[in-house]
Amino acid sequence: MSEREEKLARLIEKAESQLSEVGVSPIDSGLVAEIAGRFKMMLDNKDAMLVSGSDPSELETVRKNFVEKKLGVTDKDKGMAVVEKVASQMSGIKMKSRVAFYYLVQKELG
């Protein structure tokens, strides 16, 4: 297994661990892997792999770049409400995995 593949596997493992920690069961491992795959080129950037749930500008970035651009949800209020709900759901986790965060947002939006 290459170094990049190992990092991707650790990213997926961490995301699934955090999802379990917040009570997600069962976890759609295929969706976790799909979301993680979007970050292959950023695996070495620790900040890019984390979401700050207490930073309004970070949450707006998630809404704009993931909810709107990737998921196609253009209703800003609806998108931000889901992002804030997930931030609250994960509030007990200090270093929130972006993959786990996006997974929860995507599941919430259907």
Summary of the structure (lengths in Angstrom):
residues: 110
radius of gyration: 13.2
end to end distance: 33.6
largest distance: 42.9
contacts: 309
relative contact order: 0.20
helix: 67%
strand: 4%
